[in-house]
Amino acid sequence: MAVCLVMQFSGVDAATYEAVKEELGLSANANWPKGMISHVAGFDSEGMYVVDVWESQRDFDDFADRG
């Protein structure tokens, strides 16, 4: 079953977000990880907000636990 995850990261700016995406191999032209359906990120004065949709919680957990 698909899951929607809403995450907030205080103090993260666009430059940090881009660096993390690059490190994880998630550049604009890269293939998304197994199970990722959608990813949206936005910023305000508090930090970064991410809304992801994954095919399952397990797919997200496997991605988050890699490394």
Helices and strands as residue ranges (DSSP letters): E 3-10, H 14-23, E 36-44, E 47-54, H 57-65
